[in-house]
Amino acid sequence: MIKKYILLIVNCLLILLSLSGLALADSAVPILNLPMLEKLDVSLERELIKIDMRFSQEIDYTDVTMQNPTRFVIDVQGGWFLTQFKQEDYQDSLLRQVRYFQYRDGLRIVAELKYAGSWYDLTWNEETNTLTMIIQRKFTKRQTSTLADGVTYHYIRSGTNDGPVHIHALEIEINPFAEGRKILEEIGSDYPSTNLSLRTTFRKGSLVGFNKISDLVEQEDAFAGINGGYFGSDGLPLGLLIQDGQLVSAPILDRTAWGIDADRRMRMDRVSFKGDIVVNFFERRPVSGINRPRYSDELILYTPPFGRTTNSNQWGLEVVVQHNRVIEINQQGNSVIPPDGFVVSAHGIAREFLENVKIGDRVQSIVSLNPDWLHEGVIQAIGGGPRLVEDGKIKITGQEEKFLPDILYGRAPRSALGITADNRLLMVTVDGRAEHSIGMTLQELADLMLSLGSIQAMNLDGGKSSTLIVRDKILNTPSVGEIGVHNGLILKLDQVSSKRVKD
């Protein structure tokens, strides 16, 4: 008690001296025999923060973590130093500031952080009378909740060497394959009571244009959705898109895509496109593209998903085909696409191929993918890239898929799809370009997808596009708020009764 009163007097003396501008000599209070903070050093290292606090003698201290804001606090019984208050601010991704001041019956030292989650250790060195705090930058905290039968939500906060990262993931149990369901029935076992279905989605009535993922989820009366592949400023997809078994958009640059067939087998691969137009069984010319603008010397195939018309200019020749027969020849452009047919549009050299086509001629469009997903029964597919994980190992194919450096090496908000060994789908977004989350590089995203159980994983369009929706709620925090994108992948829940085969 006497020491406490003496310390109070000393604190008052310190305040008076500091107000008067006088310095307190080292020998001013030797008779008190109280521990003085002689030096405090902060080292900002790649994986940790080190704070060394050297005292004049052994100390009695307590430590605690406080929140809002997150700070690590050390109270030193009877401690003091030569000024009343000191504060240092740091340009660091985790440490905001360190301050120390006279507090109640001693000295308080505070290390304030920019975000929560990190942990620390304290060690005392008897030889140097130094208390050392080690703050670890890396940590992972996960919250998991079930949103519906077969749908689990993971919210993950991570600390990295470069800053905080917030991750949102839906883990979706895809019902057993057709043959697997038969086996379950044969052994009299239950299979899931909720029929989960996945479908690619884009704006109804036209392939051109933008929609928010929240609007696409509402449009389809879906349970959840994630933004999909890349798209151009003209509002058209840049990559593979299959909806309900129909090729909507062709892959580009042999980039990675995700697909699912009618038996719920999911797959992931680099996919290429090949197409031909065949006139009267013999004349053949390669297709330059499908459902996109026609450029010089190109032959473009337009199908009903593109919209009501081709929206092309008058510099080409177009043949309108219904039931594989030419029903119209148009040299004005912007032909109407028959709902049960297609339009072939040609310019320049490619136009010459159509010059002799007549009404009633037989015209076929032959399109295929490699791997031949259409022939293999893939009913929904969405492109993106690059590949992140292949057969359980990290394999980033960004250079092979000709992605630009900002995607290959930058840190950004990310979206990704993963397939687990037991046929679960992972829809994942990573917040970025924000104080609460710095985003990820492709390497970090690949590490994440592997840690979540993916044996196959791929990157989707990211940046401002990254959005994960459940019903009418945005789970992640888009970097500029939700924006319109071209396409997405949605999850629908069709409630059916649980079935069990009787013995």
Helices and strands as residue ranges (DSSP letters): H 2-20, G 30-32, E 37-44, E 48-55, E 61-66, E 71-77, E 85-89, E 95-103, E 106-113, E 120-125, E 130-136, E 139-148, E 151-159, E 164-173, H 178-186, E 194-202, H 213-219, E 224-227, E 241-243, E 246-249, E 256-261, E 266-270, E 272-279, E 283-286, E 289-290, E 299-302, G 304-306, E 317-322, E 325-330, E 341-346, H 349-354, E 363-370, E 378-383, E 387-390, E 393-394, H 405-409, E 414-420, E 424-430, H 442-451, E 454-459, G 463-465, E 468-470, E 473-474, E 487-495
